[in-house]
Amino acid sequence: MPDLYIQSFSGVSGDMILAAFLDAGLPLDALVNTLNNVLDHDEFSISFENFLSKGISGKRLKISENHSKDRDFRYIKNSISNSQLNDKIKILSLSTFNLLAEAEGIVHNIDKDDVHFHEIGGVDTIIDIVGAAFAVDYFCINNIYVSDIVVGTGEIMSCHGVMPNPAPATTILLKDYNLKFLNENFEFTTPTGAAILKGFAAKSTLENSFKIDKIGYGFGSKTLHSRANFLRLFISGEKPSNISESIINSDILEIEFNIDDMTGEEIGFFIEESKKFDVVDIQCIPSITKKNRPGYIFKILVESLEADILKFIFNFTTTAGFRVVRKDRVALDRRFEIVDIDGKDIPLKVYFNDNLNVKRGKVEFDFIKSISIEDGKLHRDRFSNKIKD
């Protein structure tokens, strides 16, 4: 799994992190679909612009808040916990919001559950935190590292009036991190940015070798005169596998989603209808989902992601979203041969891989079934033993 390195050139904020992920290839439509799990679709709009500052180009996030509910931390916890987000996104988002609410609660001397959303941002904070969690899940990030974190000095204005820089909640969240102070009255690192680092367990020391695969530049909303206001992130390539590339001979797409509110009849109908599409395989695995409800994890293997199968999933299940992962596949080649067993021409499916020096045969069960019906007994062992011989 790849690692992530965040370079705090001009601090860390939630919108800069998310913009950098978009610059690195995070699809905007998938991000919006994910955010619709916790925000009303008409409550916000999100886009990005290509931005150039001091000769460096990247992405800058643009968020419009159409209307907003009065949310406290208790409300946010319930919204995320009861959503259709997958477990990894839920855990990262809840951990980050919990740390942010704790820090704001300490500063304002109130219980964290009573911290209202105007004190920890607005809709934009939900977008930043849940969006960053989705990005980490989308890129299958393993370890996260961060450089020395740039902060300002002097004083800054907040909704509570004049505050020391960095803000009190930010300093609580940045304990144990290495800071780099710039002599400017500008909030380089925000409480949301600091909470994301802490909630995602970012480490100050880069422990492993790092081979860069993707780079993203995320610009903040304000333009500075002294320097370009951006954060840069690096995503490493996949760690090398112990399996030789000559053996990995194909890949497959795995669509995964959770269901806990469909009947057995509906699930059976969905599985039966899925056979009409180019589905390689489908699995329905019992699991425990949100609120400790029994449910199922669906894993659908496809060669390519076509619109008809995606539309089918949304129309015939209750899922509001799914994960798609491309996986390496080691598949045996196959061919049919006719072999003579006890004077009968038997169709044999032969599986083989020359690189692995593997070869084995199997009589198709449809043939065994037809012979068994004629003779009145099952002949699986008879043909299996002959093939082994």
C-alpha positions as CSV (number, residue, x, y, z in Angstrom):
1,M,0.0,0.0,0.0
2,P,1.3,3.5,-0.8
3,D,2.4,6.1,1.8
4,L,1.6,9.8,2.0
5,Y,4.1,12.6,2.8
6,I,2.6,16.1,3.5
7,Q,5.0,19.0,3.0
8,S,3.9,22.0,5.0
9,F,5.4,24.8,2.9
10,S,2.9,27.4,3.9
11,G,1.1,25.6,6.8
12,V,-1.7,23.1,6.8
13,S,-5.4,23.6,6.3
14,G,-8.3,21.4,5.4
15,D,-9.0,23.0,2.1
16,M,-5.3,22.9,1.1
17,I,-5.1,19.2,1.9
18,L,-8.2,18.4,-0.1
19,A,-7.1,20.6,-3.0
20,A,-3.8,18.8,-3.1
21,F,-5.5,15.4,-3.2
22,L,-7.6,16.7,-6.2
23,D,-4.4,17.9,-7.9
24,A,-3.0,14.4,-7.3
25,G,-5.9,12.7,-9.1
26,L,-8.8,12.4,-6.7
27,P,-12.0,12.4,-8.8
28,L,-14.3,15.3,-7.9
29,D,-17.5,13.4,-8.8
30,A,-16.6,10.6,-6.4
31,L,-15.7,13.1,-3.7
32,V,-19.1,14.8,-4.1
33,N,-21.0,11.4,-4.0
34,T,-19.2,10.6,-0.7
35,L,-20.0,14.0,0.9
36,N,-23.7,13.5,0.0
37,N,-23.7,10.7,2.6
38,V,-23.4,13.3,5.4
39,L,-24.6,16.6,3.8
40,D,-27.7,17.4,1.9
41,H,-26.9,17.6,-1.8
42,D,-28.5,21.1,-2.0
43,E,-26.6,22.3,1.0
44,F,-23.3,22.9,-0.7
45,S,-21.4,22.9,-4.0
46,I,-17.8,22.2,-4.5
47,S,-15.4,22.7,-7.3
48,F,-11.8,23.5,-7.9
49,E,-9.8,25.9,-10.1
50,N,-6.4,25.6,-11.6
51,F,-4.3,28.2,-9.7
52,L,-0.9,29.8,-10.3
53,S,1.1,31.6,-7.7
54,K,4.8,32.6,-7.6
55,G,5.3,30.5,-10.7
56,I,3.9,27.3,-9.1
57,S,0.6,25.7,-10.3
58,G,-1.9,23.5,-8.5
59,K,-5.5,23.4,-7.4
60,R,-7.5,25.7,-5.2
61,L,-10.8,24.5,-3.6
62,K,-14.0,26.5,-4.0
63,I,-16.8,25.7,-1.6
64,S,-20.2,27.4,-1.7
65,E,-22.5,26.9,1.3
66,N,-26.1,27.3,0.2
67,H,-27.7,26.9,3.7
68,S,-26.5,25.4,6.9
69,K,-28.0,23.5,9.8
70,D,-27.1,24.2,13.4
71,R,-24.8,21.3,14.2
72,D,-23.0,20.4,17.3
73,F,-20.5,17.6,17.7
74,R,-23.2,15.2,19.0
75,Y,-25.1,15.8,15.8
76,I,-22.0,15.3,13.6
77,K,-21.1,12.0,15.3
78,N,-24.6,10.6,14.7
79,S,-24.6,11.8,11.1
80,I,-21.3,10.1,10.3
81,S,-22.0,6.9,12.3
82,N,-25.4,6.4,10.7
83,S,-24.2,7.2,7.2
84,Q,-23.3,4.7,4.4
85,L,-19.6,5.7,4.5
86,N,-17.3,2.7,4.8
87,D,-15.7,1.9,8.1
88,K,-12.3,3.4,7.3
89,I,-13.8,6.8,6.3
90,K,-16.0,6.8,9.4
91,I,-13.1,6.0,11.8
92,L,-10.8,8.7,10.3
93,S,-13.6,11.3,10.2
94,L,-14.9,10.6,13.7
95,S,-11.4,10.5,15.2
96,T,-10.6,13.8,13.6
97,F,-13.8,15.5,14.7
98,N,-13.4,14.1,18.2
99,L,-9.9,15.7,18.6
100,L,-11.1,19.0,17.1
101,A,-14.1,19.1,19.5
102,E,-12.0,18.2,22.4
103,A,-9.5,21.0,21.7
104,E,-12.2,23.6,21.2
105,G,-14.0,22.3,24.3
106,I,-10.8,22.8,26.4
107,V,-10.3,26.3,25.0
108,H,-13.9,27.4,25.6
109,N,-14.4,25.4,28.8
110,I,-17.4,23.4,27.5
111,D,-18.1,19.7,27.0
112,K,-17.0,18.5,23.6
113,D,-20.4,17.3,22.7
114,D,-21.7,20.8,23.2
115,V,-19.2,22.4,20.8
116,H,-21.3,24.0,18.1
117,F,-20.3,23.8,14.5
118,H,-19.8,27.6,14.1
119,E,-16.9,27.1,16.6
120,I,-15.2,24.4,14.5
121,G,-16.1,25.7,11.1
122,G,-19.2,25.0,9.1
123,V,-20.1,22.9,6.2
124,D,-16.6,23.5,4.9
125,T,-15.1,21.7,7.9
126,I,-17.3,18.6,7.2
127,I,-16.2,18.7,3.6
128,D,-12.5,19.1,4.5
129,I,-12.4,16.3,7.1
130,V,-14.7,13.7,5.4
131,G,-13.2,14.6,2.1
132,A,-9.7,14.0,3.3
133,A,-10.7,10.7,4.9
134,F,-12.2,9.6,1.6
135,A,-9.0,10.6,-0.2
136,V,-6.9,8.5,2.1
137,D,-9.3,5.6,1.5
138,Y,-9.4,6.2,-2.3
139,F,-5.6,6.1,-2.6
140,C,-5.3,3.2,-0.2
141,I,-2.9,5.2,2.0
142,N,-1.0,3.2,4.6
143,N,1.4,5.5,6.6
144,I,1.1,9.3,6.7
145,Y,4.1,11.5,7.3
146,V,4.4,15.3,7.7
147,S,7.3,17.8,7.6
148,D,7.9,20.5,10.2
149,I,4.6,22.3,10.3
150,V,4.7,26.0,9.4
151,V,2.8,28.3,11.8
152,G,2.6,32.1,12.1
153,T,3.2,34.5,15.0
154,G,1.6,37.6,16.4
155,E,-2.2,37.9,16.5
156,I,-5.1,36.8,14.4
157,M,-8.8,37.6,14.3
158,S,-11.4,35.0,15.0
159,C,-15.2,34.9,15.6
160,H,-14.3,35.3,19.3
161,G,-12.1,38.3,18.7
162,V,-8.3,38.7,18.7
163,M,-6.4,35.5,19.3
164,P,-2.7,34.6,19.6
165,N,-1.2,33.0,16.6
166,P,-1.3,30.0,16.2
167,A,-4.9,29.7,17.6
168,P,-5.2,28.0,21.0
169,A,-7.0,25.0,19.6
170,T,-4.3,24.6,17.0
171,T,-1.6,24.6,19.6
172,I,-3.3,21.8,21.5
173,L,-3.6,19.7,18.4
174,L,0.0,20.3,17.4
175,K,1.5,18.9,20.6
176,D,4.3,16.5,19.8
177,Y,4.8,17.8,16.2
178,N,7.8,19.8,15.0
179,L,6.9,23.4,14.3
180,K,8.5,26.0,12.1
181,F,7.5,29.6,13.1
182,L,7.3,32.3,10.4
183,N,7.3,35.9,11.6
184,E,4.0,36.8,10.0
185,N,0.5,37.6,11.4
186,F,-1.1,35.0,9.2
187,E,-2.9,31.7,10.3
188,F,-0.8,29.4,8.2
189,T,-2.1,26.3,10.0
190,T,-5.7,26.1,11.0
191,P,-7.4,23.9,13.7
192,T,-9.0,21.8,11.0
193,G,-5.7,21.2,9.3
194,A,-4.0,20.3,12.6
195,A,-6.9,18.0,13.5
196,I,-6.6,16.1,10.3
197,L,-2.9,15.5,10.9
198,K,-3.6,14.3,14.4
199,G,-6.7,12.3,13.6
200,F,-5.0,10.6,10.7
201,A,-2.0,9.7,12.9
202,A,0.5,11.6,10.8
203,K,4.1,11.0,11.9
204,S,6.8,13.7,12.1
205,T,9.6,11.3,10.9
206,L,9.8,9.7,7.5
207,E,10.7,6.1,8.5
208,N,10.8,4.4,5.2
209,S,12.3,5.0,1.8
210,F,9.9,6.8,-0.5
211,K,9.5,6.5,-4.2
212,I,7.2,9.3,-5.5
213,D,4.3,8.2,-7.7
214,K,1.9,11.2,-7.4
215,I,2.3,14.8,-6.5
216,G,-0.4,17.3,-5.5
217,Y,-0.2,21.1,-4.9
218,G,-3.1,22.5,-2.8
219,F,-3.5,26.3,-2.5
220,G,-5.2,28.1,0.3
221,S,-8.0,30.6,-0.2
222,K,-5.8,33.7,0.5
223,T,-3.0,35.0,-1.6
224,L,0.2,36.0,0.3
225,H,2.7,38.6,-0.9
226,S,5.7,36.9,0.7
227,R,5.3,33.4,-0.6
228,A,3.1,31.0,-2.5
229,N,0.3,29.8,-0.1
230,F,0.3,26.1,-0.8
231,L,0.7,22.6,0.7
232,R,2.4,19.9,-1.3
233,L,1.8,16.2,-0.9
234,F,3.6,13.1,-2.3
235,I,2.0,9.7,-2.7
236,S,4.4,6.8,-3.0
237,G,4.1,4.0,-5.5
238,E,2.9,0.6,-4.4
239,K,5.5,-1.2,-2.3
240,P,7.1,-4.0,-4.4
241,S,5.5,-7.4,-4.2
242,N,7.4,-10.6,-3.6
243,I,5.6,-12.0,-6.6
244,S,7.4,-11.7,-9.9
245,E,5.8,-9.5,-12.4
246,S,6.1,-12.3,-15.0
247,I,3.6,-14.3,-12.8
248,I,1.1,-11.4,-12.4
249,N,-0.6,-11.8,-15.7
250,S,-3.8,-9.7,-15.4
251,D,-5.7,-7.4,-13.2
252,I,-9.3,-7.2,-12.0
253,L,-11.6,-4.5,-10.6
254,E,-13.3,-5.2,-7.2
255,I,-16.5,-3.3,-6.4
256,E,-17.3,-3.4,-2.7
257,F,-20.2,-2.1,-0.7
258,N,-22.2,-2.9,2.5
259,I,-25.9,-3.7,2.8
260,D,-27.9,-4.0,6.1
261,D,-31.5,-3.1,5.0
262,M,-32.4,-5.5,2.2
263,T,-34.4,-8.8,2.6
264,G,-33.1,-12.2,1.6
265,E,-35.5,-12.2,-1.4
266,E,-34.2,-8.9,-2.6
267,I,-30.6,-9.9,-2.2
268,G,-31.2,-13.2,-4.1
269,F,-33.0,-11.4,-6.9
270,F,-30.0,-8.9,-7.1
271,I,-27.5,-11.8,-7.4
272,E,-29.6,-13.6,-10.0
273,E,-30.0,-10.4,-12.1
274,S,-26.3,-9.6,-11.9
275,K,-25.6,-12.6,-14.1
276,K,-26.9,-10.7,-17.0
277,F,-23.8,-8.4,-16.9
278,D,-20.1,-9.1,-17.5
279,V,-19.5,-10.1,-13.8
280,V,-16.6,-12.4,-13.2
281,D,-17.7,-13.3,-9.7
282,I,-19.9,-12.0,-6.9
283,Q,-19.6,-12.7,-3.2
284,C,-22.1,-11.9,-0.4
285,I,-20.3,-12.1,2.9
286,P,-22.2,-11.9,6.3
287,S,-21.0,-9.0,8.5
288,I,-21.9,-6.7,11.3
289,T,-22.6,-3.2,10.1
290,K,-23.5,0.2,11.7
291,K,-25.5,0.1,15.0
292,N,-24.4,-3.6,15.3
293,R,-26.9,-4.6,12.6
294,P,-26.3,-7.9,10.8
295,G,-25.6,-7.2,7.1
296,Y,-23.6,-8.2,4.1
297,I,-20.4,-7.1,2.3
298,F,-20.8,-7.5,-1.4
299,K,-17.7,-8.0,-3.5
300,I,-18.3,-7.9,-7.3
301,L,-15.4,-8.7,-9.7
302,V,-15.5,-7.1,-13.1
303,E,-13.0,-6.8,-16.0
304,S,-14.0,-3.1,-16.6
305,L,-16.2,-0.5,-14.9
306,E,-19.2,0.0,-17.2
307,A,-22.1,2.4,-16.7
308,D,-24.7,-0.4,-17.0
309,I,-23.4,-2.4,-14.0
310,L,-23.0,0.8,-11.9
311,K,-26.6,1.8,-12.7
312,F,-27.8,-1.7,-11.9
313,I,-26.1,-1.7,-8.5
314,F,-27.7,1.6,-7.5
315,N,-31.1,0.6,-8.9
316,F,-31.3,-2.9,-7.4
317,T,-29.6,-2.3,-4.0
318,T,-30.0,0.2,-1.2
319,T,-26.3,1.3,-1.3
320,A,-25.5,4.9,-1.7
321,G,-21.9,4.3,-2.8
322,F,-19.2,1.7,-3.2
323,R,-15.4,1.3,-3.3
324,V,-13.6,0.3,-6.4
325,V,-10.1,-1.2,-6.1
326,R,-7.9,-2.5,-9.0
327,K,-6.1,-5.6,-8.0
328,D,-3.3,-7.7,-9.5
329,R,-4.4,-11.2,-10.5
330,V,-2.5,-14.4,-11.0
331,A,-4.8,-16.5,-13.2
332,L,-4.0,-20.0,-14.6
333,D,-4.5,-20.3,-18.4
334,R,-7.1,-22.9,-19.5
335,R,-7.9,-25.1,-22.4
336,F,-10.3,-28.0,-23.1
337,E,-9.0,-31.4,-24.0
338,I,-10.7,-34.7,-24.8
339,V,-9.3,-37.7,-22.8
340,D,-10.2,-41.3,-22.9
341,I,-11.4,-42.7,-19.6
342,D,-12.7,-46.3,-19.5
343,G,-13.4,-46.1,-23.2
344,K,-15.3,-42.8,-22.9
345,D,-14.3,-39.5,-24.5
346,I,-14.4,-37.2,-21.5
347,P,-14.2,-33.3,-21.9
348,L,-11.4,-32.2,-19.6
349,K,-10.8,-28.6,-18.6
350,V,-7.0,-28.2,-18.2
351,Y,-5.5,-25.3,-16.0
352,F,-1.9,-24.5,-16.4
353,N,0.8,-21.9,-15.9
354,D,4.2,-22.5,-17.5
355,N,6.0,-19.9,-15.2
356,L,4.8,-21.7,-12.1
357,N,5.1,-25.2,-13.6
358,V,1.5,-25.9,-12.7
359,K,-0.9,-28.1,-14.6
360,R,-4.1,-29.8,-13.5
361,G,-7.3,-31.1,-15.0
362,K,-10.9,-31.1,-14.1
363,V,-14.0,-32.8,-15.5
364,E,-16.8,-30.3,-15.8
365,F,-19.6,-31.1,-13.3
366,D,-22.2,-30.7,-16.0
367,F,-20.7,-33.9,-17.6
368,I,-20.6,-35.7,-14.3
369,K,-24.2,-34.8,-13.6
370,S,-25.3,-36.1,-17.0
371,I,-23.6,-39.5,-16.5
372,S,-24.8,-39.6,-12.9
373,I,-28.4,-39.2,-14.0
374,E,-28.0,-42.0,-16.5
375,D,-26.4,-44.4,-13.9
376,G,-28.4,-43.3,-10.9
377,K,-25.3,-42.5,-8.8
378,L,-22.6,-39.7,-8.6
379,H,-19.3,-40.4,-10.4
380,R,-17.2,-37.5,-9.1
381,D,-14.5,-39.7,-7.4
382,R,-14.3,-42.1,-10.3
383,F,-13.3,-39.4,-12.8
384,S,-11.1,-37.5,-10.3
385,N,-9.1,-40.5,-9.5
386,K,-8.5,-41.3,-13.2
387,I,-7.3,-37.7,-13.9
388,K,-4.8,-37.9,-11.0
389,D,-3.5,-41.2,-12.4
